[in-house]
Amino acid sequence: MVPAHIVSQPWPWPHTPNHLAMFALAVRRRDRREAIGQVVRTIVAAPGSARVPQSVVTGEPEIEG
């Protein structure tokens, strides 16, 4: 699940469902702290992922020009 989350960060639509899946896993494990954290992350995932620079995901610098 973590690799899918990292790869999807620059795109809001795939990124948000990853947080929903992590929320569902936290609920199944009865991990209240993680579930609450995923609710917050799900709320900010879509607008936040639209603002993540590609260099954060790939580790390569962005080329301006």
Secondary structure, DSSP 8 states (H G I E B T S, - for coil): -HHHHHHHTT-HHHHHHHHHHHHHHHHHTT-HHHHHHHHHHHHHHHHHHTT--HHHHHSS-----
